[in-house]
Amino acid sequence: MKDARDIIIAPIISENTMEQMQEANTYTFKVAKKANKVEIRKAIEEIFSVKVINVNTINVRGKKRRLGFHIGKKPDWKKALVKLADGEEIEIYEGL
């Protein structure tokens, strides 16, 4: 992978991820499908200047959708759960 911004696509914000953020200091991101845990760790540390303790990844299958007679499928994607050291925070989540 080239750039850290190519690896980290977007934060995932939901009730479940907000609860994990407050209780376990774990943040959730949508990441590039070909990125591995080491690349994700380095990208998070580079972009947000924080200390990462652990990275877990999940390959999410796209759901089937239909519009009338036509059946399609959403694309598969990868999710990363990033646990930060105690006292570390990511500012993009501050206003939520």
N, CA, C and O atoms as CSV, one atom per row, in Angstrom:
chain,resi,resn,atom,element,x,y,z
A,1,MET,N,N,0.839,-1.185,0.000
A,1,MET,CA,C,0.000,0.000,0.000
A,1,MET,C,C,0.883,1.248,0.000
A,1,MET,O,O,1.978,1.248,0.563
A,2,LYS,N,N,0.399,2.287,-0.628
A,2,LYS,CA,C,1.190,3.501,-0.763
A,2,LYS,C,C,1.062,4.423,0.439
A,2,LYS,O,O,2.011,4.598,1.203
A,3,ASP,N,N,-0.095,5.001,0.599
A,3,ASP,CA,C,-0.294,6.067,1.564
A,3,ASP,C,C,-1.212,5.586,2.690
A,3,ASP,O,O,-2.051,4.709,2.484
A,4,ALA,N,N,-1.047,6.161,3.871
A,4,ALA,CA,C,-1.896,5.801,5.002
A,4,ALA,C,C,-3.354,6.144,4.727
A,4,ALA,O,O,-4.255,5.457,5.209
A,5,ARG,N,N,-3.591,7.200,3.957
A,5,ARG,CA,C,-4.971,7.604,3.642
A,5,ARG,C,C,-5.616,6.663,2.632
A,5,ARG,O,O,-6.841,6.655,2.508
A,6,ASP,N,N,-4.833,5.873,1.910
A,6,ASP,CA,C,-5.391,4.862,1.020
A,6,ASP,C,C,-5.838,3.630,1.806
A,6,ASP,O,O,-6.704,2.887,1.344
A,7,ILE,N,N,-5.268,3.407,2.970
A,7,ILE,CA,C,-5.604,2.241,3.786
A,7,ILE,C,C,-6.853,2.502,4.616
A,7,ILE,O,O,-7.763,1.674,4.636
A,8,ILE,N,N,-6.911,3.636,5.300
A,8,ILE,CA,C,-8.059,3.987,6.139
A,8,ILE,C,C,-9.066,4.735,5.275
A,8,ILE,O,O,-8.792,5.849,4.828
A,9,ILE,N,N,-10.229,4.133,5.036
A,9,ILE,CA,C,-11.220,4.729,4.151
A,9,ILE,C,C,-12.142,5.676,4.918
A,9,ILE,O,O,-12.306,6.831,4.524
A,10,ALA,N,N,-12.750,5.194,6.020
A,10,ALA,CA,C,-13.703,6.025,6.761
A,10,ALA,C,C,-13.931,5.443,8.151
A,10,ALA,O,O,-13.793,4.235,8.342
A,11,PRO,N,N,-14.279,6.287,9.128
A,11,PRO,CA,C,-14.691,5.761,10.435
A,11,PRO,C,C,-16.110,5.218,10.340
A,11,PRO,O,O,-16.913,5.696,9.538
A,12,ILE,N,N,-16.411,4.233,11.148
A,12,ILE,CA,C,-17.766,3.687,11.219
A,12,ILE,C,C,-18.383,4.195,12.512
A,12,ILE,O,O,-17.866,3.947,13.601
A,13,ILE,N,N,-19.496,4.909,12.377
A,13,ILE,CA,C,-20.141,5.520,13.536
A,13,ILE,C,C,-21.543,4.927,13.671
A,13,ILE,O,O,-22.406,5.130,12.817
A,14,SER,N,N,-21.749,4.192,14.763
A,14,SER,CA,C,-23.058,3.622,15.075
A,14,SER,C,C,-23.188,3.573,16.592
A,14,SER,O,O,-22.245,3.915,17.306
A,15,GLU,N,N,-24.338,3.152,17.085
A,15,GLU,CA,C,-24.520,3.060,18.533
A,15,GLU,C,C,-23.543,2.053,19.132
A,15,GLU,O,O,-22.975,2.285,20.199
A,16,ASN,N,N,-23.354,0.938,18.439
A,16,ASN,CA,C,-22.456,-0.104,18.936
A,16,ASN,C,C,-21.010,0.385,18.991
A,16,ASN,O,O,-20.322,0.148,19.984
A,17,THR,N,N,-20.539,1.063,17.947
A,17,THR,CA,C,-19.159,1.535,17.936
A,17,THR,C,C,-18.942,2.653,18.961
A,17,THR,O,O,-17.862,2.755,19.542
A,18,MET,N,N,-19.948,3.481,19.185
A,18,MET,CA,C,-19.821,4.534,20.199
A,18,MET,C,C,-19.716,3.913,21.595
A,18,MET,O,O,-18.968,4.407,22.438
A,19,GLU,N,N,-20.453,2.849,21.837
A,19,GLU,CA,C,-20.387,2.153,23.115
A,19,GLU,C,C,-19.007,1.513,23.313
A,19,GLU,O,O,-18.439,1.591,24.402
A,20,GLN,N,N,-18.467,0.880,22.261
A,20,GLN,CA,C,-17.128,0.290,22.335
A,20,GLN,C,C,-16.074,1.358,22.572
A,20,GLN,O,O,-15.102,1.130,23.292
A,21,MET,N,N,-16.266,2.523,21.965
A,21,MET,CA,C,-15.305,3.606,22.117
A,21,MET,C,C,-15.241,4.062,23.574
A,21,MET,O,O,-14.153,4.301,24.097
A,22,GLN,N,N,-16.379,4.183,24.225
A,22,GLN,CA,C,-16.407,4.668,25.603
A,22,GLN,C,C,-15.955,3.615,26.606
A,22,GLN,O,O,-15.242,3.932,27.559
A,23,GLU,N,N,-16.363,2.361,26.401
A,23,GLU,CA,C,-16.062,1.318,27.379
A,23,GLU,C,C,-14.672,0.705,27.205
A,23,GLU,O,O,-13.967,0.480,28.189
A,24,ALA,N,N,-14.273,0.434,25.959
A,24,ALA,CA,C,-13.042,-0.321,25.739
A,24,ALA,C,C,-11.967,0.466,24.994
A,24,ALA,O,O,-10.910,-0.085,24.684
A,25,ASN,N,N,-12.217,1.746,24.699
A,25,ASN,CA,C,-11.268,2.588,23.951
A,25,ASN,C,C,-10.921,1.951,22.605
A,25,ASN,O,O,-9.767,1.962,22.177
A,26,THR,N,N,-11.958,1.388,21.938
A,26,THR,CA,C,-11.802,0.720,20.652
A,26,THR,C,C,-12.540,1.510,19.581
A,26,THR,O,O,-13.716,1.840,19.741
A,27,TYR,N,N,-11.844,1.811,18.491
A,27,TYR,CA,C,-12.408,2.583,17.388
A,27,TYR,C,C,-12.566,1.682,16.169
A,27,TYR,O,O,-11.779,0.757,15.968
A,28,THR,N,N,-13.589,1.955,15.355
A,28,THR,CA,C,-13.899,1.108,14.214
A,28,THR,C,C,-13.745,1.900,12.923
A,28,THR,O,O,-14.224,3.029,12.817
A,29,PHE,N,N,-13.071,1.298,11.936
A,29,PHE,CA,C,-12.818,1.953,10.653
A,29,PHE,C,C,-13.130,1.005,9.503
A,29,PHE,O,O,-12.984,-0.211,9.629
A,30,LYS,N,N,-13.562,1.578,8.380
A,30,LYS,CA,C,-13.638,0.843,7.124
A,30,LYS,C,C,-12.270,0.995,6.479
A,30,LYS,O,O,-11.776,2.112,6.322
A,31,VAL,N,N,-11.653,-0.129,6.102
A,31,VAL,CA,C,-10.283,-0.109,5.571
A,31,VAL,C,C,-10.233,-0.794,4.208
A,31,VAL,O,O,-11.190,-1.446,3.792
A,32,ALA,N,N,-9.106,-0.637,3.523
A,32,ALA,CA,C,-8.905,-1.260,2.219
A,32,ALA,C,C,-8.915,-2.783,2.380
A,32,ALA,O,O,-8.407,-3.310,3.371
A,33,LYS,N,N,-9.493,-3.486,1.405
A,33,LYS,CA,C,-9.630,-4.944,1.483
A,33,LYS,C,C,-8.290,-5.655,1.554
A,33,LYS,O,O,-8.183,-6.692,2.207
A,34,LYS,N,N,-7.274,-5.127,0.903
A,34,LYS,CA,C,-5.981,-5.809,0.857
A,34,LYS,C,C,-5.042,-5.400,1.993
A,34,LYS,O,O,-3.923,-5.908,2.071
A,35,ALA,N,N,-5.467,-4.502,2.863
A,35,ALA,CA,C,-4.620,-4.048,3.964
A,35,ALA,C,C,-4.542,-5.119,5.045
A,35,ALA,O,O,-5.538,-5.775,5.354
A,36,ASN,N,N,-3.342,-5.293,5.621
A,36,ASN,CA,C,-3.197,-6.233,6.729
A,36,ASN,C,C,-3.119,-5.465,8.050
A,36,ASN,O,O,-3.130,-4.234,8.060
A,37,LYS,N,N,-3.041,-6.197,9.158
A,37,LYS,CA,C,-3.086,-5.579,10.481
A,37,LYS,C,C,-1.904,-4.641,10.727
A,37,LYS,O,O,-2.071,-3.593,11.350
A,38,VAL,N,N,-0.728,-4.999,10.252
A,38,VAL,CA,C,0.458,-4.170,10.455
A,38,VAL,C,C,0.308,-2.846,9.705
A,38,VAL,O,O,0.620,-1.786,10.247
A,39,GLU,N,N,-0.168,-2.906,8.462
A,39,GLU,CA,C,-0.379,-1.684,7.681
A,39,GLU,C,C,-1.441,-0.801,8.311
A,39,GLU,O,O,-1.295,0.421,8.327
A,40,ILE,N,N,-2.515,-1.401,8.834
A,40,ILE,CA,C,-3.584,-0.634,9.479
A,40,ILE,C,C,-3.044,0.049,10.729
A,40,ILE,O,O,-3.334,1.221,10.967
A,41,ARG,N,N,-2.259,-0.675,11.534
A,41,ARG,CA,C,-1.671,-0.096,12.751
A,41,ARG,C,C,-0.797,1.115,12.422
A,41,ARG,O,O,-0.923,2.166,13.050
A,42,LYS,N,N,0.093,0.962,11.429
A,42,LYS,CA,C,0.985,2.059,11.049
A,42,LYS,C,C,0.202,3.249,10.499
A,42,LYS,O,O,0.553,4.395,10.778
A,43,ALA,N,N,-0.846,2.997,9.728
A,43,ALA,CA,C,-1.650,4.078,9.156
A,43,ALA,C,C,-2.373,4.860,10.243
A,43,ALA,O,O,-2.388,6.090,10.201
A,44,ILE,N,N,-2.976,4.173,11.222
A,44,ILE,CA,C,-3.676,4.848,12.320
A,44,ILE,C,C,-2.691,5.671,13.142
A,44,ILE,O,O,-2.981,6.815,13.489
A,45,GLU,N,N,-1.532,5.102,13.455
A,45,GLU,CA,C,-0.532,5.832,14.246
A,45,GLU,C,C,-0.014,7.049,13.483
A,45,GLU,O,O,0.245,8.089,14.088
A,46,GLU,N,N,0.141,6.933,12.165
A,46,GLU,CA,C,0.634,8.054,11.360
A,46,GLU,C,C,-0.411,9.162,11.216
A,46,GLU,O,O,-0.086,10.339,11.373
A,47,ILE,N,N,-1.644,8.803,10.923
A,47,ILE,CA,C,-2.689,9.813,10.675
A,47,ILE,C,C,-3.093,10.533,11.952
A,47,ILE,O,O,-3.182,11.760,11.967
A,48,PHE,N,N,-3.342,9.776,13.039
A,48,PHE,CA,C,-3.915,10.362,14.246
A,48,PHE,C,C,-2.911,10.590,15.371
A,48,PHE,O,O,-3.285,11.153,16.399
A,49,SER,N,N,-1.662,10.182,15.223
A,49,SER,CA,C,-0.610,10.341,16.239
A,49,SER,C,C,-1.026,9.750,17.582
A,49,SER,O,O,-0.978,10.424,18.611
A,50,VAL,N,N,-1.434,8.490,17.559
A,50,VAL,CA,C,-1.836,7.776,18.766
A,50,VAL,C,C,-1.057,6.464,18.849
A,50,VAL,O,O,-0.428,6.050,17.876
A,51,LYS,N,N,-1.101,5.808,20.023
A,51,LYS,CA,C,-0.440,4.524,20.241
A,51,LYS,C,C,-1.491,3.419,20.147
A,51,LYS,O,O,-2.438,3.387,20.933
A,52,VAL,N,N,-1.318,2.515,19.183
A,52,VAL,CA,C,-2.261,1.413,18.962
A,52,VAL,C,C,-1.769,0.179,19.709
A,52,VAL,O,O,-0.603,-0.198,19.591
A,53,ILE,N,N,-2.660,-0.451,20.479
A,53,ILE,CA,C,-2.328,-1.669,21.215
A,53,ILE,C,C,-2.655,-2.911,20.398
A,53,ILE,O,O,-1.849,-3.839,20.322
A,54,ASN,N,N,-3.850,-2.928,19.779
A,54,ASN,CA,C,-4.317,-4.137,19.115
A,54,ASN,C,C,-5.168,-3.772,17.904
A,54,ASN,O,O,-5.860,-2.754,17.907
A,55,VAL,N,N,-5.111,-4.610,16.864
A,55,VAL,CA,C,-5.940,-4.435,15.670
A,55,VAL,C,C,-6.605,-5.764,15.351
A,55,VAL,O,O,-5.926,-6.780,15.199
A,56,ASN,N,N,-7.935,-5.763,15.250
A,56,ASN,CA,C,-8.690,-6.925,14.799
A,56,ASN,C,C,-9.372,-6.556,13.491
A,56,ASN,O,O,-9.877,-5.443,13.346
A,57,THR,N,N,-9.389,-7.487,12.533
A,57,THR,CA,C,-10.022,-7.210,11.251
A,57,THR,C,C,-11.136,-8.205,10.985
A,57,THR,O,O,-11.089,-9.349,11.438
A,58,ILE,N,N,-12.145,-7.749,10.238
A,58,ILE,CA,C,-13.290,-8.566,9.880
A,58,ILE,C,C,-13.599,-8.324,8.414
A,58,ILE,O,O,-13.733,-7.176,7.991
A,59,ASN,N,N,-13.712,-9.393,7.634
A,59,ASN,CA,C,-14.159,-9.284,6.252
A,59,ASN,C,C,-15.687,-9.368,6.253
A,59,ASN,O,O,-16.259,-10.376,6.668
A,60,VAL,N,N,-16.336,-8.305,5.789
A,60,VAL,CA,C,-17.793,-8.219,5.798
A,60,VAL,C,C,-18.313,-8.523,4.397
A,60,VAL,O,O,-17.882,-7.910,3.421
A,61,ARG,N,N,-19.225,-9.458,4.307
A,61,ARG,CA,C,-19.822,-9.785,3.016
A,61,ARG,C,C,-20.899,-8.773,2.669
A,61,ARG,O,O,-21.637,-8.313,3.540
A,62,GLY,N,N,-20.984,-8.428,1.385
A,62,GLY,CA,C,-22.016,-7.512,0.928
A,62,GLY,C,C,-23.372,-8.185,0.927
A,62,GLY,O,O,-23.484,-9.376,0.636
A,63,LYS,N,N,-24.409,-7.415,1.254
A,63,LYS,CA,C,-25.758,-7.963,1.309
A,63,LYS,C,C,-26.379,-8.019,-0.077
A,63,LYS,O,O,-26.055,-7.218,-0.954
A,64,LYS,N,N,-27.273,-8.977,-0.257
A,64,LYS,CA,C,-28.023,-9.048,-1.509
A,64,LYS,C,C,-29.168,-8.046,-1.446
A,64,LYS,O,O,-29.834,-7.909,-0.420
A,65,ARG,N,N,-29.384,-7.358,-2.543
A,65,ARG,CA,C,-30.458,-6.372,-2.651
A,65,ARG,C,C,-31.231,-6.639,-3.925
A,65,ARG,O,O,-30.671,-7.111,-4.914
A,66,ARG,N,N,-32.523,-6.334,-3.898
A,66,ARG,CA,C,-33.289,-6.477,-5.124
A,66,ARG,C,C,-34.150,-5.253,-5.341
A,66,ARG,O,O,-34.632,-4.623,-4.400
A,67,LEU,N,N,-34.325,-4.940,-6.596
A,67,LEU,CA,C,-35.159,-3.825,-7.017
A,67,LEU,C,C,-36.112,-4.385,-8.068
A,67,LEU,O,O,-35.785,-4.483,-9.251
A,68,GLY,N,N,-37.288,-4.744,-7.598
A,68,GLY,CA,C,-38.231,-5.394,-8.489
A,68,GLY,C,C,-37.738,-6.773,-8.862
A,68,GLY,O,O,-37.502,-7.607,-7.989
A,69,PHE,N,N,-37.580,-7.021,-10.148
A,69,PHE,CA,C,-37.156,-8.319,-10.647
A,69,PHE,C,C,-35.641,-8.507,-10.563
A,69,PHE,O,O,-35.162,-9.639,-10.501
A,70,HIS,N,N,-34.904,-7.437,-10.561
A,70,HIS,CA,C,-33.442,-7.486,-10.608
A,70,HIS,C,C,-32.850,-7.712,-9.220
A,70,HIS,O,O,-33.258,-7.087,-8.241
A,71,ILE,N,N,-31.885,-8.615,-9.162
A,71,ILE,CA,C,-31.204,-8.913,-7.905
A,71,ILE,C,C,-29.745,-8.483,-8.046
A,71,ILE,O,O,-29.078,-8.814,-9.026
A,72,GLY,N,N,-29.267,-7.746,-7.058
A,72,GLY,CA,C,-27.876,-7.300,-7.063
A,72,GLY,C,C,-27.223,-7.601,-5.733
A,72,GLY,O,O,-27.827,-8.216,-4.855
A,73,LYS,N,N,-25.981,-7.163,-5.591
A,73,LYS,CA,C,-25.229,-7.407,-4.364
A,73,LYS,C,C,-24.355,-6.203,-4.066
A,73,LYS,O,O,-23.697,-5.662,-4.955
A,74,LYS,N,N,-24.354,-5.786,-2.801
A,74,LYS,CA,C,-23.451,-4.724,-2.383
A,74,LYS,C,C,-22.031,-5.288,-2.311
A,74,LYS,O,O,-21.856,-6.491,-2.118
A,75,PRO,N,N,-21.022,-4.439,-2.463
A,75,PRO,CA,C,-19.649,-4.962,-2.460
A,75,PRO,C,C,-19.207,-5.437,-1.073
A,75,PRO,O,O,-19.676,-4.944,-0.047
A,76,ASP,N,N,-18.283,-6.416,-1.075
A,76,ASP,CA,C,-17.656,-6.871,0.167
A,76,ASP,C,C,-16.683,-5.790,0.637
A,76,ASP,O,O,-16.145,-5.038,-0.175
A,77,TRP,N,N,-16.460,-5.714,1.959
A,77,TRP,CA,C,-15.551,-4.707,2.498
A,77,TRP,C,C,-14.903,-5.241,3.765
A,77,TRP,O,O,-15.287,-6.293,4.276
A,78,LYS,N,N,-13.917,-4.507,4.265
A,78,LYS,CA,C,-13.166,-4.928,5.447
A,78,LYS,C,C,-13.320,-3.894,6.554
A,78,LYS,O,O,-13.281,-2.688,6.310
A,79,LYS,N,N,-13.496,-4.389,7.775
A,79,LYS,CA,C,-13.661,-3.537,8.951
A,79,LYS,C,C,-12.511,-3.809,9.907
A,79,LYS,O,O,-12.101,-4.956,10.081
A,80,ALA,N,N,-11.988,-2.751,10.531
A,80,ALA,CA,C,-10.902,-2.902,11.501
A,80,ALA,C,C,-11.332,-2.327,12.843
A,80,ALA,O,O,-11.834,-1.206,12.917
A,81,LEU,N,N,-11.133,-3.104,13.898
A,81,LEU,CA,C,-11.366,-2.651,15.268
A,81,LEU,C,C,-9.998,-2.346,15.870
A,81,LEU,O,O,-9.166,-3.241,16.025
A,82,VAL,N,N,-9.772,-1.076,16.209
A,82,VAL,CA,C,-8.458,-0.614,16.658
A,82,VAL,C,C,-8.545,-0.223,18.125
A,82,VAL,O,O,-9.284,0.694,18.483
A,83,LYS,N,N,-7.790,-0.917,18.976
A,83,LYS,CA,C,-7.756,-0.599,20.406
A,83,LYS,C,C,-6.563,0.309,20.673
A,83,LYS,O,O,-5.435,0.000,20.288
A,84,LEU,N,N,-6.823,1.437,21.338
A,84,LEU,CA,C,-5.782,2.408,21.641
A,84,LEU,C,C,-5.310,2.261,23.081
A,84,LEU,O,O,-6.006,1.685,23.917
A,85,ALA,N,N,-4.134,2.780,23.358
A,85,ALA,CA,C,-3.586,2.779,24.711
A,85,ALA,C,C,-4.435,3.676,25.612
A,85,ALA,O,O,-5.155,4.552,25.133
A,86,ASP,N,N,-4.339,3.445,26.915
A,86,ASP,CA,C,-5.099,4.258,27.873
A,86,ASP,C,C,-4.678,5.719,27.767
A,86,ASP,O,O,-3.491,6.033,27.683
A,87,GLY,N,N,-5.669,6.606,27.771
A,87,GLY,CA,C,-5.410,8.035,27.677
A,87,GLY,C,C,-5.353,8.560,26.253
A,87,GLY,O,O,-5.336,9.775,26.056
A,88,GLU,N,N,-5.323,7.697,25.265
A,88,GLU,CA,C,-5.283,8.113,23.862
A,88,GLU,C,C,-6.703,8.287,23.330
A,88,GLU,O,O,-7.607,7.540,23.703
A,89,GLU,N,N,-6.894,9.279,22.456
A,89,GLU,CA,C,-8.192,9.540,21.839
A,89,GLU,C,C,-7.986,9.968,20.403
A,89,GLU,O,O,-6.916,10.452,20.034
A,90,ILE,N,N,-9.018,9.787,19.593
A,90,ILE,CA,C,-9.022,10.275,18.220
A,90,ILE,C,C,-10.049,11.402,18.155
A,90,ILE,O,O,-11.202,11.222,18.547
A,91,GLU,N,N,-9.624,12.567,17.658
A,91,GLU,CA,C,-10.460,13.757,17.737
A,91,GLU,C,C,-11.674,13.760,16.811
A,91,GLU,O,O,-12.610,14.522,17.053
A,92,ILE,N,N,-11.694,12.936,15.757
A,92,ILE,CA,C,-12.847,12.966,14.858
A,92,ILE,C,C,-14.115,12.516,15.552
A,92,ILE,O,O,-15.213,12.796,15.072
A,93,TYR,N,N,-13.987,11.827,16.669
A,93,TYR,CA,C,-15.140,11.328,17.408
A,93,TYR,C,C,-15.561,12.268,18.535
A,93,TYR,O,O,-16.547,11.980,19.213
A,94,GLU,N,N,-14.866,13.365,18.762
A,94,GLU,CA,C,-15.111,14.213,19.922
A,94,GLU,C,C,-16.506,14.839,19.947
A,94,GLU,O,O,-17.107,14.927,21.017
A,95,GLY,N,N,-17.033,15.272,18.819
A,95,GLY,CA,C,-18.313,15.974,18.802
A,95,GLY,C,C,-19.516,15.057,18.862
A,95,GLY,O,O,-20.648,15.542,18.840
A,96,LEU,N,N,-19.316,13.753,18.938
A,96,LEU,CA,C,-20.449,12.822,18.870
A,96,LEU,C,C,-20.870,12.356,20.227
A,96,LEU,O,O,-21.809,11.569,20.346
